[in-house]
Amino acid sequence: MKRREFLTSAAIGGSAIVLNPIAACTRETNNKQAEIATSEFKKDAELDEKTVNDLQQMMKNGEISSEELVQKYLDRIHEIDKQGPKLRSVIEINPEAHSIARKMDQERNSGKVRGPLHGIPIIVKDNIDTGDQMQTTAGSLALEGFNAQEDAFI
């Protein structure tokens, strides 16, 4: 086999290997999967596509409290992770979420707003230390049960 024939064969074979998985992900397949996933849970028009600024404005106007926002997101996590599509994307929920939100609401009501994320529930990857009851495992069973003494500096 000559060098040119070898390179041509390798290029064709390599293309087949690379393009085969891509061909399996056709628009039709993706649409069916998306339809199944979205049909299994209801949309929450109140929170869908809300920005942090939108949520801050809603809290400022008294339309929603941080504690109510936490509950809505916890309900949504339960709906999508435990029922419906069962994504299992959230491995642990902070047992202090409601009390932290309540504290943020009290601060807001007394005129203190720490910054743009004040009272906004967030999800933190489990490789970032949080100085509360959350475990920092980085997805490793070797670190199961590890609780950081303080928050990470980020």
BAMARMI-936355 format. One line per 8 residues: for each residue x, y, z of N, C-alpha, C, O. Coordinates in steps of 0.05 Angstrom, whole numbers, plus 32768, in hexadecimal, padded with zeros to 4 digits. Example, Ala and Ser with C-alpha at 12.3 -4.5 7.8 and 13.67 -1.06 7.14 Angstrom:
! BAMARMI-936355
8108 7F8E 809C 80F6 7FA6 809C 8108 7FBE 809C 811D 7FBE 80A9  8101 7FD3 808E 8111 7FEB 808F 8102 8001 809D 810C 8017 80A1
***
This chain:
! BAMARMI-936355
8011 7FE9 8000 8000 8000 8000 8012 8019 8000 8025 801B 8010  800C 802B 7FEE 801C 8043 7FEC 8012 8057 8002 7FFC 8055 800C  8024 806A 8007 801F 807E 801B 8005 808D 8016 7FF5 8092 8028  8001 8095 7FFD 7FE9 80A5 7FF5 7FD0 8094 7FFA 7FBC 809F 8003  7FD0 807A 7FF2 7FB9 8069 7FF6 7FB3 8066 8014 7F9C 8066 801D  7FC8 8063 8024 7FC5 8060 8041 7FB8 8079 804D 7FA5 8077 805D  7FC2 8090 8045 7FB7 80A9 8050 7F9A 80AD 8048 7F89 80B6 8058  7F93 80A6 802F 7F77 80A8 8026 7F65 8095 8036 7F50 809D 803F
7F6E 807C 803A 7F5F 8069 8049 7F5B 8072 8066 7F46 806F 8072  7F71 807C 8071 7F70 8086 808D 7F5C 809D 8090 7F4D 809F 80A3  7F5D 80AF 807D 7F4B 80C7 807E 7F2E 80BE 807B 7F1D 80C8 808A  7F28 80AC 806A 7F0D 80A2 8066 7F04 8093 807F 7EED 8098 8089  7F15 8082 808A 7F0E 8073 80A2 7F0A 8085 80BA 7EF8 8082 80CA  7F1C 8099 80BD 7F1A 80AC 80D3 7F01 80BC 80D1 7EF4 80C1 80E6  7EFA 80C4 80B9 7EE1 80D4 80B5 7EC9 80C3 80BD 7EB6 80CD 80CA  7EC9 80AA 80B6 7EB2 8099 80BD 7EB0 8096 80DB 7E9A 8096 80E6
7EC6 8093 80E9 7EC6 8090 8106 7EBC 80AA 8113 7EAC 80A8 8126  7EC5 80C1 8109 7EBC 80DA 8115 7EA0 80E1 810F 7E91 80EA 8120  7E97 80DD 80F6 7E7D 80E6 80ED 7E66 80D3 80F5 7E4F 80DB 80F6  7E6C 80BA 80FA 7E58 80A6 8101 7E48 80AE 811A 7E30 80AF 811A  7E56 80B5 8131 7E46 80BE 8148 7E36 80D7 8143 7E21 80DB 814E  7E42 80E9 8133 7E34 8102 812D 7E1A 80FC 811D 7E05 8109 8122  7E1B 80EA 810B 7E04 80E3 80FB 7DEE 80D7 810D 7DD6 80DA 8107  7DF6 80CA 8122 7DE2 80BE 8135 7DD2 80D3 8144 7DBC 80CE 814E
7DDE 80EB 8146 7DD1 8101 8155 7DC2 8113 8141 7DC7 812B 8140  7DAF 8108 8134 7DA0 8118 8120 7D8D 812A 812E 7D86 8126 8146  7D83 813E 8120 7D6F 8151 812B 7D56 8142 8134 7D4A 8148 8148  7D4E 812E 8124 7D36 811E 812B 7D39 8111 8146 7D27 8111 8156  7D50 8104 814A 7D55 80F6 8164 7D55 810A 817B 7D48 8106 818F  7D63 8120 8177 7D64 8135 818C 7D49 8140 8192 7D42 8145 81A9  7D39 8145 817E 7D1E 8150 8182 7D0C 813D 8191 7CFD 8145 81A3  7D0E 8123 818B 7CFE 810F 8199 7D06 810E 81B6 7CF5 810D 81C8
7D20 810E 81BB 7D29 810D 81D7 7D21 8126 81E6 7D18 8125 81FD  7D23 813D 81D9 7D1B 8156 81E6 7CFD 8156 81EC 7CF4 8160 8201  7CED 814C 81D9 7CD0 814B 81DC 7CC9 8139 81F4 7CB7 8140 8204  7CD6 8122 81F6 7CD1 8110 820C 7CD8 811D 8227 7CC9 811C 823A  7CF0 8129 8227 7CF9 8136 8240 7CE7 814D 8249 7CE1 814F 8260  7CDF 815E 8236 7CCF 8175 823E 7CB2 816E 8243 7CA5 817C 8252  7CA9 8158 8238 7C8D 8151 823D 7C89 8145 8258 7C72 8143 8262  7C9F 813C 8265 7C9C 812F 827F 7C9B 8143 8296 7C95 813A 82AD
7CA0 815C 8292 7C9E 816F 82A8 7C93 8189 829D 7C96 8190 8286  7C85 8197 82AF 7C78 81B0 82A6 7C8B 81C7 82A7 7C9E 81C8 82B7  7C87 81DA 8296 7C97 81F3 8297 7C8D 8205 82AC 7C75 8206 82B2  7C9F 8213 82B9 7C98 8227 82CD 7C9D 8242 82C1 7CB3 824D 82C3  7C89 824D 82B5 7C8B 8266 82A6 7C94 827D 82B8 7CA0 8290 82AF  7C8F 827A 82D2 7C96 828F 82E5 7CB5 8292 82E7 7CBF 82A8 82EA  7CC3 827C 82E4 7CE0 827D 82E8 7CF0 8277 82CF 7D08 827E 82CD  7CE4 826A 82BB 7CF3 8263 82A3 7CFF 827C 8296 7CF1 8290 8292
7D18 827B 8290 7D26 8290 8282 7D28 82AA 8291 7D2C 82BF 8285  7D25 82A9 82AB 7D29 82C1 82BB 7D47 82C5 82C0 7D55 82B2 82C5  7D4F 82DE 82BE 7D6B 82E4 82C4 7D6E 82EA 82E1 7D5B 82EE 82F0  7D87 82EC 82EA 7D8C 82F4 8306 7D80 8310 830B 7D75 8315 8320  7D84 8321 82F8 7D79 833C 82FB 7D5A 833C 82FD 7D4F 834A 830D  7D4D 832B 82ED 7D30 8328 82EF 7D28 831E 830B 7D15 8329 8317  7D36 830A 8315 7D30 82FF 832F 7D35 8314 8345 7D25 8316 8358  7D4A 8323 8343 7D50 8338 8356 7D3A 834D 8356 7D31 8356 836C
7D31 8354 833F 7D1B 8368 833D 7D02 835E 8349 7CF3 836C 8356  7CFC 8344 8344 7CE4 8337 8350 7CE5 8338 836E 7CD2 833D 837C  7CFD 8332 8379 7D00 8333 8397 7CFE 834F 83A1 7CF2 8354 83B6  7D0A 8362 8393 7D09 837E 839B 7CEC 8388 839B 7CE5 8398 83AD  7CDC 8380 8388 7CC0 8388 8386 7CAE 8378 8398 7C96 837E 839A  7CB9 8364 83A6 7CA9 8354 83B8 7C98 833F 83AA 7C85 8334 83B6  7C9E 833A 8391 7C8E 8326 8382 7C96 8309 838B 7C85 82F7 8388  7CAE 8306 8395 7CB7 82EC 839E 7CCD 82F0 83B3 7CDC 8304 83B2
7CCF 82DE 83C5 7CE4 82DF 83D9 7CF9 82CB 83D2 7CF5 82B9 83C1  7D10 82CE 83DE 7D26 82BA 83D9 7D1D 829E 83E2 7D24 828B 83D4  7D0F 829D 83F8 7D06 8283 8402 7CF2 8276 83EF 7CF3 825E 83EA  7CE0 8286 83E3 7CCE 827B 83CF 7CDC 8272 83B6 7CD6 825E 83AA  7CF1 8282 83AF 7D01 827B 8397 7D0F 8261 839B 7D10 8250 8389  7D1B 825D 83B3 7D28 8244 83BA 7D15 822D 83B7 7D1B 8218 83AC  7CFD 8230 83C2 7CE9 821A 83C1 7CE1 8214 83A4 7CDF 81FD 839D  7CDE 8228 8394 7CD7 8224 8378 7CED 8214 8369 7CE7 8202 835A
7D06 821B 836F 7D1C 820D 8362 7D1F 81F1 836D 7D26 81DE 835E  7D1B 81ED 8387 7D1C 81D2 8392 7D06 81C1 8386 7D0A 81A9 8380  7CEE 81CC 8383 7CD8 81BD 8376 7CE0 81B6 8359 7CDB 81A0 8350  7CED 81C8 834B 7CF5 81C3 8330 7D0B 81AD 832F 7D0A 819C 831D  7D1E 81AE 8341 7D32 819A 8342 7D25 817F 8347 7D2C 816B 833A  7D13 817E 835A 7D05 8164 8360 7CF6 815B 8347 7CF6 8143 8341  7CE9 816D 833A 7CD9 8166 8322 7CE9 815A 830B 7CE1 8148 82FE  7D01 8166 8307 7D12 815D 82F1 7D25 8148 82F8 7D2B 8136 82E8
7D31 8149 8311 7D45 8136 8318 7D3A 811C 8324 7D44 8106 8320  7D24 811E 8333 7D19 8106 8340 7D02 80FA 8332 7CFE 80E2 8333  7CF3 810A 8324 7CDC 8101 8314 7CE3 8107 82F7 7CFA 810B 82F1  7CCF 8109 82E6 7CD4 8111 82CA 7CEC 8104 82BD 7CEE 80EB 82BF  7CFE 8113 82B0 7D14 8108 82A2 7D29 80FA 82B4 7D3A 80EB 82AB  7D28 8100 82CE 7D3B 80F4 82E2 7D58 80FA 82DA 7D67 80E7 82D6  7D5F 8113 82D7 7D7A 811A 82CF 7D8F 8114 82E4 7DA6 810E 82DD  7D87 8115 82FD 7D9A 8111 8314 7DB2 8124 8311 7DC9 811C 8316
7DAC 813D 830B 7DC1 8150 8307 7DCA 815E 8321 7DE0 8168 8324  7DB8 815D 8335 7DBE 8169 834F 7DC2 8152 8363 7DAF 8143 8368  7DDA 814F 836D 7DDF 8138 837E 7DDA 813D 839C 7DD6 812B 83AC  7DDA 8157 83A3 7DD5 815D 83BF 7DC8 8179 83C1 7DCF 818B 83B3  7DB4 817B 83D3 7DA7 8195 83D7 7DAE 819E 83F3 7DAD 818F 8406  7DB5 81B7 83F5 7DBD 81C3 840F 7DA5 81C2 8422 7D91 81CF 841D  7DA8 81B3 8438 7D92 81B2 844C 7D8D 81CD 8459 7D78 81D1 8465  7D9F 81E0 8456 7D9C 81FB 8461 7D91 820F 844D 7D8F 8227 8453
7D89 8206 8436 7D80 8218 8420 7D6A 822B 8429 7D6B 8243 8424  7D56 8221 8437 7D3F 8232 843F 7D48 8246 8455 7D40 825D 8454  7D58 823D 8468 7D61 8250 847D 7D73 8265 8472 7D72 827C 847A  7D85 825E 845F 7D96 8272 8452 7D85 8286 8443 7D8A 829E 8444  7D71 827C 8434 7D5F 828E 8425 7D50 82A1 8437 7D4C 82B8 8431  7D47 8296 844E 7D38 82A6 8461 7D4A 82BD 846C 7D41 82D3 846E  7D63 82B6 8471 7D76 82CA 847B 7D7A 82E0 8465 7D7C 82F7 846B  7D7C 82D7 844C 7D80 82EB 8436 7D67 82FD 8434 7D6A 8315 842E
7D50 82F1 8438 7D37 8301 8437 7D37 8316 844E 7D2F 832D 844A  7D3F 830D 8465 7D40 8320 847C 7D54 8337 8477 7D4E 834E 847D  7D6B 8330 846C 7D7E 8345 8465 7D73 8358 8451 7D75 8371 8454  7D66 834E 843C 7D5A 835F 8427 7D45 8371 8434 7D44 8389 842E  7D34 8366 8445 7D1F 8376 8452 7D2A 838C 8464 7D1C 83A0 8468  7D42 8388 846E 7D4E 839C 847F 7D5F 83B0 846F 7D6C 83C1 847A  7D5E 83AD 8454 7D6C 83C0 8443 7D88 83B8 843A 7D96 83C7 842C  7D91 83A0 8443 7DAC 8397 843B 7DAA 8383 8424 7D9E 836E 8426
7DB7 838A 840E 7DB9 8378 83F7 7DD7 8375 83F2 7DE5 8388 83EB  7DE2 835D 83F5 7DFE 8358 83F2 7E09 835C 83D6 7E20 8364 83D3  7DF9 8356 83C2 7E03 8358 83A7 7DEF 834C 8393 7DD9 8346 839B  7DF7 8349 837A 7DE4 8340 8366 7DD9 8323 836A 7DC4 831C 835F  7DE7 8313 8379 7DDD 82F7 837E 7DCF 82F5 839A 7DC9 82DE 83A2  7DCB 830B 83A7 7DBE 830A 83C2 7DA3 82FC 83BF 7D91 8306 83B2  7DA0 82E6 83CE 7D86 82D7 83CE 7D81 82C6 83B6 7D6B 82B9 83B5  7D93 82C4 83A4 7D90 82B3 838C 7D9B 8298 8391 7DB3 8295 8398
7D8A 8283 838F 7D95 8268 8393 7DA8 8260 837C 7DA2 8266 8365  7DBE 8254 8383 7DD1 824B 836F 7DD8 822D 8374 7DD5 8223 838A  7DE2 8221 835F 7DEC 8205 8362 7E0B 8207 8361 7E16 8214 834F  7E18 81F9 8374 7E35 81F9 8375 7E3E 81DC 8370 7E34 81C9 837C  7E51 81D9 835E 7E5C 81BF 8358 7E69 81B4 8371 7E73 81C3 8382  7E68 819A 8374 7E71 818E 838E 7E90 818C 8391 7E99 817C 83A1  7E9F 819B 8381 7EBC 819C 8386 7EC3 81B8 8390 7EDB 81BF 8391  7EAF 81C7 8398 7EB3 81E2 83A3 7EAB 81E1 83C0 7E94 81DB 83C6
7EBD 81E8 83D2 7EB8 81E8 83EE 7EA2 81FC 83F6 7EA3 8213 83EE  7E8F 81F3 8406 7E7B 8204 8412 7E7B 81FF 8430 7E79 81E7 8438  7E7E 8213 8440 7E80 8210 845D 7E65 820C 846A 7E5E 821A 847D  7E56 81F9 8460 7E3C 81F2 846C 7E39 81D4 846D 7E4D 81C6 846F  7E21 81CA 846C 7E1D 81AD 846E 7E21 819E 8454 7E1D 8186 8453  7E28 81AC 843E 7E2B 819F 8424 7E46 8190 8424 7E5A 8199 842E  7E46 8179 8417 7E5E 8169 8414 7E6E 8174 83FC 7E63 817D 83E8  7E88 8172 83FE 7E9A 8178 83E7 7EA8 815E 83E0 7EBC 8157 83EB
7E9D 8150 83CC 7EA7 8136 83C4 7EB6 8135 83AA 7EC5 8122 83A4  7EB2 8149 8399 7EBD 8149 837E 7EB5 8130 836F 7EC4 8126 835D  7E9E 8124 8376 7E95 810C 8369 7EA3 80F3 8371 7EA0 80DE 8364  7EB3 80F4 8386 7EC3 80DD 838E 7EB7 80D0 83A8 7EB1 80DE 83BB  7EB5 80B6 83A8 7EAC 80A8 83C0 7EC0 80AB 83D6 7EB9 80A9 83EE  7EDA 80AF 83CF 7EEF 80B2 83E4 7EEA 80CA 83F5 7EF3 80CB 840C  7EDC 80DE 83EA 7ED7 80F7 83F9 7EBB 80F8 8405 7EB2 810D 840F  7EAC 80E2 8403 7E91 80E2 840D 7E90 80EA 842A 7E9F 80DF 843B
7E7F 80FD 8431 7E7C 8106 844C 7E8E 811D 8453 7E8D 8127 846A  7E9F 8126 8441 7EB1 813D 8447 7EA2 8157 8446 7E94 815D 8433  7EA4 8166 845C 7E98 8180 845E 7EAE 8195 8462 7EBF 8192 8474  7EAF 81A9 8451 7EC3 81BE 8453 7EBE 81CF 846C 7EA7 81D3 8475  7ED4 81DA 8477 7ED2 81EB 848F 7EC8 8207 8487 7EBB 8215 8498  7ECE 8210 846F 7EC6 822B 8466 7EC1 822B 8448 7EC8 8219 843A  7EB5 8241 843F 7EAF 8243 8422 7EC9 8247 8413 7EDD 8252 841D  7EC9 823D 83FA 7EDF 8242 83E8 7EE1 8260 83E3 7ECE 826F 83E6
7EF9 8269 83DB 7EFD 8286 83D7 7EEF 8291 83BE 7EEE 82AA 83BB  7EE5 8280 83AD 7ED9 828A 8394 7EBE 8296 8398 7EB2 829F 8385
***
